[in-house]
């Protein structure tokens, strides 16, 4: 006899007894096709109802082809015996789909004539509910199982449980082996990572010490260079001051000599005028006989008057020139003051570099503290892994004790039936514990990955600090280069002025005009503000992308624009166009031009005060407002125009 199982599922059934309330019960429906070939080949349909919670709940129904014919005639079925099992399964599937609803359309009813299901025949009804009535599609009558059938069913269940138990033990053994293998691998990887961490720590300490030594040496050398440059600048400044004073004294002496000569000429002219008046009186006395000579004398008088007016005009112009020279002397004194302020600014830049060095040392100490925290976390993880190993060993001991208990309890079948439920619960607990151990191992692996990511982040931060140190070194070298370029520009002032154009050579009264800067592409005289601005412009163009820890220079952009407008006729546009080819902004970055609370601003006046007495030394010589006497033309104030 061969049995083919075609359906085996738990279904919710409504149990109705005589004089009892309706209740719900989960019943497992097992449908099998039994084929019998001896003595006659025939097929039977076996349906069994069991309860997973009650092992003694057993109801059987066997339907042969002859029994199905009577059932078909009684209930008006329209299917054959071959299609009946599938149709019955379809009805059960619909009941399973509708069992979770509040008002199911299809439901199963287990009806008993007794008040309780106590070894009495029952009928299983497949009922469809509609708004009008309950329609019973199928009603099958089941008989309770006998003692032999119950024993046979329990023996089959026990056999299945043993097979499941063996499979679970084998699976548990495999999982233990996998977990031990994974644990050993994680321990090896953890030891390797710890060794790598110690290696990185040693490398980092050596590298930081080397960098600190190198930085201190470079800082001392830079201090010495800055002091040397400062002394050189002071010497050059004193020499230039002496030269300018000598030049001004010479020019003043020349003007005084010229003035004395003009005074002598004026005296001679006045004497000549008096002589002319005396001759006129004599000629008037002789008027009667010398009319022709009188007319000639009148002509001479007119010519002398014209010469006198011209001499007066020349004297007035000489007074104007003296006023212009006095204003130029004031401008040169202001330039000397500006150079002193530049020396103070260079000292502030050196102080800012020292502050940046202190900040970098503090950041390296913070990195060391973070690495020590990471080491402590790794130690705590290793301790937790050791605890997990101890828990696994305890579980292995528990499994061995369970195996010994199972060998002892196999002697009595009744005791096995009572203890099966307990063993299943223990196995489920062990499975849960093994799952929890797997989850804890995964969590530990994730924590190890996070620690690796933190190590990578710290390494990246260390590289960024290295780059910051490199940028500081570049800034220091750039400052040295700028100082050397300024020295070279100072040295090249005298030959550059010799090769400049005619406008920058000599003033109208043989006065030396302002020096021209040939290295910057300018062949015309420039104002001191413009020279200071162009000295600051390469700072931004060369180091525009790096953050330089240099002290901020305070400039009034409005005053710089005013000086550029005043020198527009002297500075060619080609010099600025060359610096703006790539759209870069000239001068320092805007963050270096922000105002400090403790700083002294350079020329912090507005555009409306440019014509005041305070700003007059800042303006170029050709753009300064001069005192204008009444009746003098405006062209007299600009002899070079």
C-alpha positions in Angstrom: 0.0 0.0 0.0 1.5 3.4 -1.1 0.4 6.7 0.4 0.7 10.0 -1.4 0.3 13.1 0.8 -1.4 16.0 -1.1 -2.3 18.4 1.7 -1.1 19.0 5.2 -1.8 22.4 6.8 -3.3 23.8 10.0 -6.8 25.3 9.6 -8.9 27.4 11.9 -12.1 25.4 12.7 -15.2 26.4 14.6 -16.3 23.6 17.1 -20.0 23.3 17.9 -21.2 20.9 20.5 -24.6 20.1 21.9 -25.5 22.7 24.5 -22.1 24.4 24.4 -20.9 27.7 23.0 -19.1 27.8 19.7 -15.3 28.0 20.0 -12.3 28.2 17.7 -9.7 25.4 17.4 -6.6 25.1 15.1 -6.8 21.6 13.5 -4.2 20.1 11.2 -5.9 18.6 8.1 -3.9 15.8 6.4 -5.1 14.4 3.1 -3.5 11.3 1.5 -4.3 9.2 -1.5 -3.9 5.5 -0.7 -3.3 3.1 -3.6 -4.0 -0.6 -2.9 -3.0 -3.2 -5.6 -3.7 -6.5 -3.7 -5.9 -8.2 -4.5 -7.6 -5.5 -6.7 -6.1 -2.2 -7.7 -8.1 0.7 -6.2 -7.6 4.1 -4.7 -8.9 5.5 -1.4 -8.9 9.0 0.0 -7.8 9.2 3.6 -8.4 12.4 5.6 -7.0 12.8 9.1 -7.7 15.6 11.7 -5.1 16.2 14.4 -4.3 18.9 17.0 -0.6 19.9 17.4 -1.2 20.8 21.1 -3.2 17.6 22.0 -1.5 14.3 20.8 -4.7 12.2 21.6 -6.9 14.3 19.3 -7.3 12.0 16.2 -10.2 11.7 13.8 -10.0 9.6 10.6 -12.1 9.3 7.4 -11.4 6.9 4.5 -13.5 7.4 1.4 -13.4 4.7 -1.3 -14.9 5.0 -4.8 -18.1 3.2 -3.6 -18.5 5.5 -0.6 -18.0 8.5 -2.8 -20.8 7.5 -5.0 -23.2 7.4 -2.1 -21.8 10.7 -0.8 -22.3 12.3 -4.2 -25.9 11.2 -4.4 -26.6 12.3 -0.8 -25.1 15.8 -1.1 -25.6 16.5 -4.9 -21.9 16.7 -5.9 -21.1 17.4 -9.5 -17.5 16.1 -9.6 -16.0 12.7 -10.0 -13.8 10.8 -7.5 -10.6 11.7 -9.3 -11.4 15.5 -9.2 -12.9 15.4 -5.7 -9.5 15.7 -3.7 -8.5 18.8 -5.6 -11.9 20.5 -5.2 -11.8 19.7 -1.5 -8.3 21.2 -1.2 -9.6 24.3 -3.1 -12.4 24.7 -0.5 -9.9 24.4 2.3 -7.6 27.0 0.7 -10.5 29.5 0.5 -11.3 28.8 4.2 -7.6 29.5 5.1 -7.7 32.8 3.1 -10.8 34.0 4.9 -10.1 32.8 8.4 -8.4 36.0 9.5 -11.3 38.2 8.6 -14.0 39.4 11.0 -16.8 38.0 8.8 -15.3 35.2 6.7 -17.1 34.1 3.6 -15.9 30.5 3.8 -15.5 28.7 7.1 -15.0 25.1 8.5 -17.4 23.8 11.2 -16.7 20.7 13.4 -20.1 19.6 14.6 -20.4 17.0 17.4 -23.6 15.5 18.9 -21.9 15.4 22.4 -21.2 18.5 24.5 -17.4 17.8 24.2 -15.2 16.1 21.7 -14.7 12.9 23.7 -14.3 10.0 21.3 -17.6 10.7 19.5 -18.1 10.9 15.8 -18.0 14.4 14.3 -18.9 16.0 11.0 -16.7 18.5 9.2 -18.8 21.1 7.2 -17.5 23.5 4.6 -20.0 26.5 4.9 -20.3 29.6 2.7 -22.1 32.6 4.3 -24.1 35.1 2.4 -26.6 37.8 3.4 -29.5 35.3 3.1 -28.3 32.0 4.6 -25.4 29.6 5.4 -24.8 27.2 2.5 -23.1 23.9 3.3 -21.0 22.9 0.3 -19.6 19.7 1.8 -20.2 17.6 5.0 -17.8 14.8 5.9 -18.3 12.5 8.9 -15.2 11.6 10.9 -14.7 8.7 13.3 -12.5 9.0 16.4 -9.3 7.1 16.4 -8.9 3.8 18.3 -6.1 3.1 20.8 -4.1 1.2 18.1 -4.5 4.0 15.7 -3.5 6.6 18.3 -0.4 4.6 19.2 0.5 4.2 15.6 0.0 8.0 15.0 2.1 8.8 18.1 4.8 6.4 17.0 5.0 8.1 13.6 5.2 11.5 15.4 7.9 10.2 17.6 9.8 8.9 14.6 9.5 12.2 12.8 10.6 14.1 16.0 13.7 11.9 16.3 14.6 12.5 12.7 14.1 16.2 13.2 16.2 16.0 16.4 19.0 14.3 14.6 18.9 16.9 11.8 18.9 19.7 14.4 21.9 18.1 16.2 23.8 17.8 13.0 23.0 21.4 12.1 24.0 22.6 15.6 27.3 20.8 15.3 28.0 22.4 12.0 27.1 25.8 13.3 29.4 25.3 16.3 32.3 24.4 14.0 31.5 27.4 11.8 31.3 29.7 14.8 34.6 28.4 16.3 36.3 28.8 12.9 35.0 32.4 12.5 36.0 33.2 16.1 39.6 32.0 15.5 39.7 34.0 12.2 38.4 37.2 14.0 41.0 36.7 16.8 43.8 36.4 14.2 42.5 39.5 12.4 42.2 41.4 15.6 45.8 40.6 16.6 47.0 41.7 13.2 45.1 44.9 13.4 46.5 45.6 16.9 50.0 45.0 15.6 49.3 47.4 12.7 48.0 50.0 15.1 51.1 49.8 17.3 53.2 50.2 14.2 51.3 53.2 13.0 51.5 54.7 16.5 55.3 54.3 16.5 55.6 55.8 13.0 53.4 58.8 13.9 55.4 59.6 17.1 58.7 59.5 15.2 57.3 61.6 12.4 55.9 64.2 14.7 59.1 64.6 16.6 61.0 65.0 13.4 58.6 67.6 12.2 58.7 69.5 15.4 62.5 69.6 15.4 62.6 70.7 11.7 60.0 73.4 12.3 61.9 74.8 15.3 65.1 75.0 13.3 63.4 76.7 10.4 61.7 79.1 12.7 65.0 80.2 14.3 66.6 80.6 10.9 63.6 82.7 9.8 63.8 84.9 12.8 67.5 85.6 12.1 66.7 86.4 8.5 63.9 88.7 9.5 66.2 90.6 11.9 68.9 90.9 9.3 66.3 92.2 6.8 65.0 94.7 9.4 68.4 96.1 10.0 69.1 96.4 6.3 65.8 98.2 5.8 66.6 100.7 8.6 70.0 101.4 7.1 68.6 101.9 3.7 65.8 104.2 5.1 68.4 106.4 6.9 70.5 106.6 3.8 67.5 107.6 1.6 66.5 110.2 4.3 69.9 111.8 4.3 70.0 111.9 0.5 66.6 113.5 0.3 67.5 116.1 2.9 70.7 117.0 1.0 68.7 117.3 -2.2 66.1 119.5 -0.6 68.8 121.8 1.0 70.5 122.1 -2.4 67.2 123.0 -4.1 66.4 125.6 -1.5 69.8 127.2 -1.8 69.4 127.3 -5.6 66.0 129.0 -5.2 67.4 131.5 -2.7 70.3 132.4 -5.0 67.8 132.8 -7.8 65.6 135.0 -5.6 68.6 137.2 -4.7 69.5 137.6 -8.3 66.0 138.6 -9.2 66.0 141.2 -6.4 69.2 142.7 -7.7 67.7 142.9 -11.2 64.6 144.5 -9.7 66.7 147.1 -8.0 68.5 147.9 -11.2 65.2 148.3 -13.0 63.8 150.7 -10.4 67.0 152.8 -10.7 66.6 152.8 -14.4 63.0 153.9 -14.0 64.1 156.8 -11.7 66.7 157.8 -14.3 64.1 157.7 -17.0 61.8 160.0 -14.9 64.7 162.4 -14.5 65.4 162.4 -18.2 61.7 163.0 -18.9 61.8 166.1 -16.7 64.8 167.3 -18.5 63.2 166.7 -21.8 60.0 168.5 -20.8 62.2 171.6 -20.0 63.6 171.2 -23.5 60.1 170.6 -25.0 59.9 173.6 -27.2 62.9 172.9 -29.3 63.1 169.1 -29.0 59.6 167.7 -30.0 61.1 164.9 -31.9 63.3 163.9 -29.0 60.3 164.1 -26.6 58.3 161.6 -28.7 61.3 159.2 -28.6 61.5 159.6 -24.8 57.8 158.7 -24.5 58.3 155.6 -26.4 61.2 154.6 -24.1 59.0 155.2 -21.1 56.3 152.9 -22.5 58.8 150.1 -23.1 60.1 150.4 -19.6 56.6 150.1 -18.1 56.0 146.9 -20.1 59.3 145.4 -18.8 58.2 146.3 -15.3 54.9 144.4 -15.6 56.7 141.4 -17.0 59.1 141.4 -14.1 56.2 141.6 -11.6 54.6 138.5 -13.2 57.9 136.6 -13.0 58.2 137.4 -9.3 54.7 136.1 -8.7 55.5 132.8 -10.5 58.6 132.3 -8.4 56.6 132.6 -5.2 54.2 129.9 -6.5 57.2 127.6 -7.2 58.4 128.1 -3.6 55.0 127.0 -2.3 55.0 123.9 -4.4 58.5 122.9 -3.2 57.3 123.3 0.4 54.4 120.9 -0.2 56.7 118.4 -1.8 58.9 118.5 1.3 55.8 117.6 3.4 55.0 114.7 1.1 58.4 113.2 1.5 58.2 113.4 5.3 54.9 111.5 5.1 56.5 108.8 2.9 59.1 108.3 5.6 56.3 107.8 8.2 54.7 105.2 5.9 57.9 103.2 5.6 58.1 103.1 9.4 54.6 101.7 9.5 55.6 99.0 7.0 58.4 97.9 9.3 55.9 97.5 12.2 53.6 95.4 9.8 56.4 93.0 9.1 56.9 92.5 12.8 53.2 91.7 13.2 53.4 89.1 10.4 56.2 87.3 12.3 54.1 87.2 15.5 51.2 85.7 13.6 53.4 82.9 12.3 54.4 82.1 15.8 50.8 81.9 17.0 50.0 79.5 14.1 52.8 77.2 15.2 51.3 77.0 18.7 47.9 76.1 17.3 49.4 73.3 15.2 51.2 71.9 18.3 47.8 71.8 20.2 46.1 70.0 17.3 48.8 67.3 17.3 48.3 66.7 21.0 44.6 66.3 20.4 45.3 63.7 17.8 47.5 61.7 20.3 44.6 61.7 22.8 42.2 60.4 20.2 44.6 57.5 19.3 44.8 56.5 23.0 41.0 56.4 23.2 40.9 54.1 20.2 43.4 51.8 21.9 41.2 51.5 25.0 38.1 50.7 22.8 40.1 47.9 21.1 41.1 46.4 24.5 37.5 46.4 25.6 36.5 44.6 22.4 39.1 41.9 23.0 37.7 41.3 26.5 34.2 41.0 25.2 35.4 38.4 22.6 36.9 36.3 25.4 33.6 36.5 27.3 31.9 35.2 24.1 34.3 32.2 24.0 33.5 31.3 27.6 29.7 31.4 26.8 30.2 29.1 23.8 32.2 26.6 26.0 29.3 26.7 28.5 26.8 25.9 25.7 28.9 22.9 24.6 28.9 21.5 28.1 25.1 22.0 28.3 24.8 20.1 25.0 26.9 17.2 26.3 24.7 16.9 29.4 21.6 16.9 27.2 22.9 14.1 25.1 23.6 12.0 28.3 20.0 12.7 29.5 18.6 11.6 26.1 20.4 8.2 26.3 19.1 7.6 29.8 15.5 8.5 28.9 15.2 6.4 25.7 14.5 3.3 27.9 10.9 4.3 28.7 8.6 5.5 25.9 6.0 7.0 28.3 8.7 9.2 29.9 9.8 10.2 26.4 6.3 11.3 25.6 6.2 13.5 28.7 9.7 15.0 28.2 9.5 15.6 24.4 7.9 19.0 24.9 10.6 20.0 27.4 13.4 18.9 25.1 11.9 20.8 22.2 11.7 23.9 24.3 15.4 23.5 25.3 16.4 23.0 21.7 14.5 26.1 20.7 16.3 28.0 23.5 19.7 26.7 22.4 18.8 27.8 18.8 17.9 31.2 20.0 21.1 31.4 22.0 23.2 30.3 19.0 21.4 32.9 16.9 22.0 35.6 19.5 25.7 34.6 19.6 25.8 34.9 15.8 24.2 38.3 16.0 26.7 39.4 18.8 29.6 38.2 16.6 28.2 40.3 13.7 27.9 43.3 16.0 31.5 42.8 17.1 32.6 42.6 13.4 30.8 45.8 12.7 32.5 47.5 15.6 35.9 46.4 14.4 35.0 47.8 10.9 34.0 51.1 12.6 37.3 51.2 14.4 39.1 50.6 11.2 37.2 53.6 9.6 38.1 55.7 12.6 41.8 54.8 12.1 41.6 55.7 8.5 40.0 59.1 9.4 42.8 59.8 11.9 45.4 59.0 9.2 43.6 61.4 6.8 43.6 64.1 9.5 47.4 63.5 10.0 48.0 63.9 6.3 46.0 67.2 6.4 48.1 68.4 9.3 51.2 67.6 7.2 49.8 69.6 4.4 49.2 72.5 6.7 52.8 72.3 7.9 53.9 72.3 4.2 51.8 75.4 3.5 53.3 77.2 6.5 56.8 76.4 5.2 55.8 77.7 1.7 54.5 80.9 3.4 57.8 81.5 5.2 59.8 80.9 2.0 57.4 83.2 0.1 57.9 86.0 2.7 61.7 85.6 2.3 61.3 85.9 -1.4 59.1 89.0 -1.1 61.7 90.6 1.2 64.5 89.8 -1.3 62.4 91.2 -4.2 61.8 94.4 -2.2 65.6 94.7 -1.6 66.3 94.2 -5.2 63.7 96.8 -6.2 65.3 99.3 -3.8 68.7 98.6 -5.3 67.4 99.0 -8.8 65.7 102.3 -8.1 68.6 104.5 -9.2 69.4 102.6 -12.5 65.7 102.3 -13.3 65.2 106.1 -12.9 68.1 106.6 -15.3 66.4 104.5 -18.0 62.9 105.9 -17.5 61.1 108.3 -19.9 61.5 112.1 -20.1 58.6 112.7 -17.8 60.2 110.9 -14.8 63.7 112.4 -15.3 63.9 116.1 -14.1 61.3 118.6 -12.9 61.0 122.1 -14.5 63.4 123.6 -11.9 66.0 120.8 -12.2 64.4 118.9 -9.3 64.6 115.1 -9.2 61.1 113.7 -9.7 59.7 110.5 -8.1 61.5 107.3 -8.9 60.1 105.0 -11.6 59.7 101.3 -11.0 61.0 99.5 -14.1 60.6 96.1 -12.7 56.8 96.6 -12.3 56.4 97.7 -16.0 55.7 101.4 -15.1 57.8 104.1 -16.8 55.9 107.0 -15.1 56.1 108.4 -11.5 53.7 106.8 -9.1 52.3 107.9 -5.7 53.5 106.3 -2.4 50.0 104.8 -1.9 50.2 103.1 -5.3 53.6 101.7 -4.6 52.4 100.3 -1.2 49.4 98.7 -2.9 51.5 97.1 -5.7 53.8 95.7 -3.0 50.8 93.9 -1.4 49.3 92.6 -4.7 51.7 89.7 -5.4 50.8 88.3 -2.0 47.3 87.4 -3.2 48.3 86.5 -6.8 50.9 84.0 -5.6 49.2 82.6 -2.6 45.5 82.9 -3.4 44.5 79.3 -2.8 46.4 78.6 0.4 45.3 79.9 3.8 48.3 82.0 5.0 48.5 82.7 8.7 49.7 86.2 8.2 48.4 89.2 10.2 45.8 91.2 8.4 46.7 94.5 6.9 44.1 97.2 7.3 43.7 99.4 4.2 40.9 101.8 3.3 39.7 100.7 -0.2 38.0 104.0 -0.7 41.3 105.9 -0.3 43.1 103.5 -2.5 40.6 104.1 -5.3 41.0 107.8 -4.8 44.8 107.6 -5.2 44.4 105.4 -8.3 42.1 107.9 -9.9 44.6 110.7 -9.1 47.5 108.7 -10.7 45.4 107.5 -13.7 47.3 109.8 -16.1 50.7 108.5 -14.9 50.1 104.7 -14.7 49.4 102.8 -18.0 46.5 100.4 -18.1 48.8 97.6 -19.4 50.4 97.0 -16.0 47.1 96.0 -14.5 45.8 94.1 -17.5 48.8 91.7 -17.2 47.8 90.7 -13.7 44.1 90.2 -14.5 44.4 87.8 -17.4 42.9 84.9 -15.5 40.2 87.0 -13.7 42.2 87.1 -10.4 41.6 89.8 -8.0 44.6 92.1 -7.3 45.9 92.8 -3.8 45.5 90.9 -0.6 42.5 88.6 0.0 39.5 90.2 1.5 40.0 88.3 4.8 43.4 90.1 5.3 41.7 93.5 4.8 39.1 93.0 7.6 39.3 95.5 10.5 40.8 94.4 13.8 39.8 96.0 17.1 43.4 96.5 18.3 44.8 97.6 14.9 45.8 101.1 13.7 44.2 101.7 10.2 46.3 103.3 7.4 44.6 106.3 6.0 41.2 105.6 7.4 39.5 108.7 6.0 36.6 109.1 3.6 36.6 110.5 0.1 35.2 113.8 1.3 38.3 114.6 3.3 40.8 114.2 0.5 41.2 118.0 0.1 41.9 118.5 3.8 45.2 119.5 5.3 45.7 116.0 6.7 45.5 114.1 3.4 47.4 116.7 1.4 50.8 114.8 1.9 49.2 111.5 0.6 48.2 113.0 -2.8 50.6 113.1 -5.7 52.4 116.4 -6.4 50.3 117.1 -9.5 47.0 116.5 -7.8 47.4 118.5 -4.6 45.3 121.6 -4.0 47.7 124.6 -3.8 46.9 128.1 -2.4 45.8 130.1 -5.3 46.2 133.9 -5.4 43.6 136.1 -6.9 44.1 136.9 -10.6 46.5 134.0 -11.3 45.7 131.4 -14.0 45.2 127.7 -13.0 48.0 126.6 -15.4 50.6 128.3 -13.2 50.2 125.6 -10.5 51.2 122.7 -12.9 54.5 123.6 -14.5 55.1 120.1 -15.7 51.7 119.8 -17.6 
